[in-house]
Amino acid sequence: MGNNKSTQQREAAAKKGHEAIDYSIRAPYDPNDKRYVKSFTLSPSLIAHMIRLADTSYKYDKVMAEGEKCTAPPPIPPLSEDDITLCHEILQFYNNYGFVIFDNCLPTEQERERSIIDLWKALPHSPGTVSMNDPKTWYHLNHPFSFVGESPFLDSDLLQLWKNRCHPHIYTAFKLLYSLTTIGTLPTPYSGGEKDPLIACFDRGSIMPPVKGDHGRMEWQSNRVPHFDMNPFLWTNTVPPEMYPRDDEKYIAYEDYRLLLSEGNNTTPIPVPMSCVNTDSSSSDTPVYYPKLRAVLTFSDSTADKGGFECVTGFHRYIHTWCSENIPKNSKSRMSGYGWGVDTGGPLDRNMQRITMRPGSMVIFSAELPHTMYPNESDSFRYAQYIRMTPLSTLDMTEEIRVKRNNMMHPLIPKELDRTDVCKEVFML
């Protein structure tokens, strides 16, 4: 029965693949500054609206689940017409291009500077052997992919990087985009809607050293490695799951911190009842599917020559077509392994667009977009943190696994981190 259903799903997925892939799609640039791709600025009222979700949905439902009495907070006034228009524009942009840039996610220079200092702290080196202010020690930065370390940032002394994961602007951007792409609108707090907490997953960051100027070296230039962040063939149900059994494991062990880099990367879309997303819906039993979103938060200027994120814009609209045209013969074929057939110099690689951004901006993109990091070709550093947040339901945890995760993670959270409502939600406190 299950195999027959899976076959029917693959046949339905294949039917989506008749439209020819349009490689000419390009996201527009800021009309006031052509150096940067078009971006969006979240209004204070919209941020306040979304932050109240952390207060009303997670805390209220958690208390009720524990059997305590709790009075729901008063309703929040409706959004302004300007905010509603902004939400429509954000959703339309995402639907067209598969990503959205949010300005001012780290609005202050102090936040960005502290983030950069934390990136240097996170470098894998012996204490005292590398300094951001001493170019003679920069040979430690010779990483071919510009990654900082092999494990996610979990050290408690990386306080600003922890703060970034629960920053109200970053939380708002993710929460907003998940809501818009799933139900086409925002849930109404508190109507009982939006009961699916947003959980911070854990990732690394990037330092791209200069290749020009007095202290730059060409050998420091990072490699371009175009790839998918997930197995696209399992995600689109193009191949049977037996072909890649290890790629569709339901849980990670929560015993090895390094494996947290894989958290939330399950490659089978998980159906979520509409009642978990928005109980105002009349079709509360209808399953919905969240997109798989991830982000790059830049601390430095990310123009076309300074290194940054690039992707095949709009490809999420054609991923079923591409997968149906490139079905791997077996798990050891060219289409398997890291990259999943996104060949260097191939059609996908040749048609990527550099997504340029201002300092403090964050691009949230669909994992359905093939992407890479374009190299730094300038005389200055490029700094970024990778951010992943996902609704709790997409992790598909049993209560036992959830407790195990919390027991591993909670002792790592810095004591100095303010326990705001957003912090409590994203770290499951």
C-alpha positions in Angstrom: 0.0 0.0 0.0 2.8 2.4 1.0 4.9 1.5 -2.1 1.9 2.1 -4.4 1.2 5.5 -2.8 4.8 6.4 -3.2 4.7 5.4 -6.9 1.6 7.5 -7.4 3.3 10.5 -5.8 6.3 10.1 -8.0 4.1 10.0 -11.1 2.3 13.1 -9.9 5.6 14.8 -9.3 6.8 13.9 -12.8 3.7 15.5 -14.3 4.9 18.8 -12.9 8.0 18.5 -15.0 6.6 19.5 -18.5 7.5 23.1 -18.5 10.9 24.0 -20.0 13.4 25.4 -17.5 13.8 29.2 -17.9 17.5 30.0 -17.1 17.1 33.6 -18.0 15.3 34.6 -14.8 17.1 37.3 -13.0 16.1 39.1 -9.8 15.8 42.9 -10.1 18.3 45.3 -8.6 17.6 48.2 -6.2 16.6 51.1 -8.5 18.4 53.5 -6.1 21.6 51.6 -6.0 22.3 49.1 -8.8 25.1 47.4 -6.8 22.5 45.6 -4.7 19.7 43.2 -5.5 16.3 44.4 -4.5 15.6 44.0 -0.8 12.8 44.6 1.7 12.8 46.5 5.0 10.5 45.2 7.8 8.5 47.9 9.5 8.6 48.3 13.3 4.9 47.5 13.5 5.3 44.3 11.5 8.2 43.2 13.7 6.1 43.9 16.8 3.3 41.9 15.4 5.4 38.9 14.7 7.2 39.1 18.1 3.9 38.9 19.8 3.5 35.4 18.2 6.4 34.2 20.3 4.6 35.6 23.4 1.1 34.3 22.5 1.6 31.1 20.6 4.5 29.3 22.2 4.2 30.4 25.8 0.4 30.1 25.9 0.3 26.6 24.4 3.2 25.4 26.5 1.6 26.5 29.7 -1.7 25.0 28.6 0.0 21.7 27.7 1.5 21.5 31.2 -2.0 21.8 32.7 -1.6 25.2 34.2 -4.2 28.0 34.0 -3.3 30.8 31.6 -5.3 33.7 30.2 -4.7 34.4 26.5 -3.2 37.8 25.9 -5.4 40.5 24.4 -5.7 40.5 20.6 -3.2 42.5 18.6 -4.6 45.3 16.4 -4.8 44.5 12.7 -1.8 45.2 10.4 -1.8 48.5 8.5 -2.4 48.6 4.8 1.3 49.4 4.2 2.3 46.2 6.1 -0.3 44.1 4.2 1.1 45.5 0.9 4.6 44.8 2.0 3.7 41.1 2.8 2.1 40.7 -0.6 5.2 42.1 -2.3 7.5 39.8 -0.3 5.5 36.8 -1.1 5.4 37.7 -4.8 9.1 38.2 -4.9 9.7 34.8 -3.2 7.4 33.1 -5.6 9.2 34.6 -8.6 12.8 34.2 -7.5 12.9 31.7 -4.6 14.6 34.0 -2.2 14.1 37.3 -0.3 16.6 39.8 1.1 15.7 41.5 4.3 17.5 44.7 5.2 18.7 45.7 8.6 18.4 42.2 10.2 21.4 43.4 12.2 20.7 47.1 12.2 23.6 48.4 14.3 27.3 48.5 13.5 28.0 47.3 17.0 26.1 44.1 16.4 28.0 43.5 13.2 31.4 44.2 14.7 30.7 41.8 17.6 29.6 39.2 15.2 32.9 39.5 13.2 34.9 39.2 16.4 33.0 36.0 17.3 33.7 34.6 13.8 37.5 35.1 14.5 37.0 33.4 17.9 35.4 30.5 16.2 38.3 29.8 13.9 39.9 26.4 14.6 43.3 27.4 16.0 45.4 27.3 19.1 44.8 30.3 21.4 47.0 33.2 20.5 48.1 32.0 17.0 45.7 34.1 14.9 44.5 37.7 15.2 42.2 39.7 13.0 44.5 42.6 13.6 47.8 40.8 12.6 48.0 39.9 8.9 51.0 37.7 9.6 48.7 35.2 11.3 46.1 35.0 8.6 47.6 31.8 7.0 45.1 30.0 9.2 42.3 31.2 6.9 43.4 29.1 3.9 40.1 27.1 3.9 39.1 26.1 0.3 35.4 26.8 1.0 35.8 29.8 3.4 34.0 27.9 6.2 34.8 28.7 9.8 35.3 25.4 11.5 33.9 21.9 10.9 31.2 22.1 13.6 28.3 24.5 14.3 28.9 27.5 16.4 27.9 26.3 19.9 30.6 27.8 22.2 29.1 29.9 25.0 31.7 32.7 24.4 30.3 33.3 20.9 27.5 35.4 22.5 26.7 37.6 19.6 26.3 34.6 17.2 23.9 33.2 19.7 22.0 36.5 19.9 21.8 36.6 16.1 19.9 33.3 16.2 17.2 34.8 18.3 17.3 38.4 17.1 13.8 39.8 16.7 14.4 41.0 13.1 15.8 37.6 12.0 13.0 35.7 13.8 10.4 38.0 12.1 11.9 37.4 8.7 11.8 33.7 9.0 8.4 33.6 10.7 6.9 35.9 8.1 8.2 34.0 5.1 7.1 30.6 6.5 3.6 31.9 7.2 3.3 33.6 3.8 4.5 30.7 1.8 2.4 28.1 3.7 -1.0 29.8 4.2 -0.6 32.9 2.0 -1.2 35.3 4.9 -0.2 35.9 8.5 -1.7 33.9 11.4 -3.8 36.0 13.8 -2.5 36.2 17.3 -4.1 35.0 19.5 -6.9 33.3 17.7 -5.4 29.9 18.5 -3.4 30.1 15.3 0.3 29.8 14.8 1.0 27.0 17.3 4.1 25.6 15.5 7.1 27.1 17.2 10.1 28.3 15.1 13.2 26.4 16.1 16.8 27.6 15.6 19.0 24.9 14.0 22.8 25.3 14.2 25.3 26.1 11.5 28.6 27.7 10.8 29.8 30.9 9.2 32.2 32.2 6.6 35.4 34.3 6.5 36.6 35.2 3.0 40.0 36.9 3.3 41.2 39.5 0.8 43.0 38.5 -2.4 44.2 42.0 -3.3 45.8 44.9 -1.5 48.9 44.9 0.8 47.9 41.8 2.7 45.9 39.8 0.2 46.9 36.5 -1.3 45.5 34.9 -4.4 45.8 31.5 -2.9 43.2 32.5 -0.3 40.5 32.8 -2.9 37.8 30.2 -2.1 36.5 27.6 -4.5 33.0 27.7 -6.0 31.2 24.5 -5.3 27.6 24.7 -6.8 25.3 22.3 -5.0 21.9 21.6 -3.5 21.6 21.5 0.3 19.5 18.4 0.1 18.8 15.4 -2.1 16.5 17.0 -4.7 15.3 13.6 -6.1 14.0 12.5 -2.7 12.5 15.9 -2.0 10.6 15.9 -5.3 9.7 12.2 -4.9 11.3 11.5 -8.3 13.1 8.3 -7.0 12.0 5.7 -4.4 13.4 6.3 -0.9 15.1 2.9 -1.0 17.7 4.4 -3.4 19.1 6.7 -0.7 18.2 5.2 2.6 20.8 7.2 4.6 19.6 10.5 3.1 16.2 10.1 4.5 17.0 9.3 8.1 14.3 10.6 10.4 16.4 11.7 13.3 20.0 12.6 14.0 21.5 11.1 17.1 21.8 14.3 19.2 25.0 12.8 20.6 27.6 14.4 18.3 27.5 18.2 18.0 28.9 18.1 14.5 25.8 16.3 13.3 23.7 19.3 14.1 24.8 20.6 10.7 22.3 18.1 9.3 19.4 18.9 11.5 16.3 19.8 9.6 17.8 18.5 6.3 15.4 15.6 6.1 14.6 15.2 2.4 11.0 14.0 2.5 8.5 16.8 2.9 6.5 16.4 6.1 2.8 17.0 6.0 1.6 19.3 8.8 -2.1 19.7 9.7 -3.4 23.2 8.9 -4.6 23.3 12.5 -1.0 23.5 13.6 -0.4 26.5 11.3 -3.5 28.5 11.5 -6.7 27.3 13.3 -8.7 30.1 11.7 -8.7 28.0 8.5 -12.0 26.2 7.8 -10.0 23.3 6.4 -8.0 22.6 9.6 -7.4 18.9 8.7 -5.9 19.7 5.3 -2.2 19.0 5.3 0.2 21.7 4.3 3.9 21.6 3.5 6.4 24.1 4.6 9.2 25.1 2.3 12.8 24.3 3.3 14.4 27.7 4.1 17.9 28.7 5.1 19.7 32.0 5.2 23.0 33.8 4.9 23.4 36.8 7.2 26.2 39.1 6.0 28.2 41.3 8.4 30.2 43.1 5.7 29.4 44.6 2.3 28.6 41.9 -0.2 28.9 43.5 -3.6 29.7 41.7 -6.8 33.5 41.5 -6.2 33.5 41.0 -2.4 32.2 37.4 -2.2 28.8 36.2 -1.3 25.8 34.1 -2.1 24.8 33.2 -5.6 22.0 30.9 -6.9 19.9 29.9 -9.9 17.1 32.4 -9.4 13.6 31.1 -9.9 14.8 27.5 -10.1 12.3 26.3 -7.4 9.6 26.7 -10.1 11.4 24.1 -12.3 13.0 21.7 -9.8 10.5 19.0 -10.7 11.3 19.4 -14.4 15.0 19.2 -13.8 14.7 16.1 -11.5 12.5 14.3 -14.0 15.0 15.0 -16.7 18.0 13.9 -14.7 16.9 10.8 -12.8 19.9 9.0 -11.4 20.3 5.4 -12.4 21.6 4.4 -9.0 22.9 5.8 -5.7 26.5 5.9 -7.1 25.7 7.8 -10.3 27.1 11.2 -11.3 23.8 12.7 -10.1 24.4 11.5 -6.5 26.7 12.8 -3.7 27.6 16.3 -2.8 26.3 18.7 -5.4 23.6 16.3 -6.8 24.5 16.8 -10.4 25.0 20.6 -10.2 28.2 20.3 -12.2 30.8 23.1 -12.2 30.5 24.8 -15.6 27.2 23.1 -16.3 23.9 24.8 -17.2 22.9 25.4 -13.6 26.3 26.8 -12.6 26.5 29.0 -15.7 23.2 30.6 -14.9 23.7 31.7 -11.3 23.1 35.3 -10.2 25.3 36.9 -7.6 22.9 38.1 -4.8 24.5 41.3 -3.6 23.6 42.7 -0.2 24.3 45.5 2.2 26.0 44.9 5.6 23.5 43.5 8.2 21.2 42.1 5.5 20.0 38.5 5.3 19.0 36.5 2.3 16.5 33.7 3.0 16.3 31.2 0.2 14.6 28.0 -0.8 16.8 24.9 -0.5 15.3 24.0 -3.9 17.7 26.6 -5.4 21.1 25.3 -6.6 23.6 27.7 -5.1 27.2 28.4 -4.0 29.3 31.2 -2.6 31.0 33.3 -5.2 34.7 34.2 -4.3 36.0 37.3 -2.8 38.0 39.2 -5.4 38.6 42.4 -3.4 41.1 43.9 -0.9 38.7 43.5 2.1 37.3 40.7 4.2 33.8 39.2 3.6 32.0 37.9 6.8 28.8 35.9 7.1 26.8 33.6 9.4 24.6 30.8 8.1 21.2 30.8 9.8 18.7 28.0 9.7 15.3 28.1 11.4 12.4 25.6 10.9 9.0 25.0 12.3 9.2 22.4 15.1 6.8 20.1 13.2 9.2 19.7 10.3 11.8 18.1 12.6 9.1 15.4 13.2 10.5 14.6 16.7 9.2 12.1 19.2 9.0 13.5 22.7 12.0 11.3 23.6 14.1 12.8 20.9 13.0 16.3 21.8 14.0 15.8 25.4 17.3 14.3 24.3 18.0 17.4 22.1 17.1 19.8 24.9 19.3 18.0 27.4 22.2 18.3 24.9 21.5 21.9 23.9 20.3 23.8 26.9 23.6 23.6 28.9 25.4 25.2 25.9 23.3 28.3 25.8 25.2 31.3 27.2 24.1 32.5 30.6 24.4 36.1 29.4 21.8 35.5 26.7 18.6 37.4 27.5 15.7 34.9 27.9 13.2 36.8 25.7 10.1 35.3 24.4 11.8 34.7 21.0 14.8 33.2 22.7 12.5 30.8 24.7 10.7 29.8 21.5 13.7 29.2 19.2 15.8 27.4 21.8 12.8 25.5 23.3 13.4 26.8 26.8 
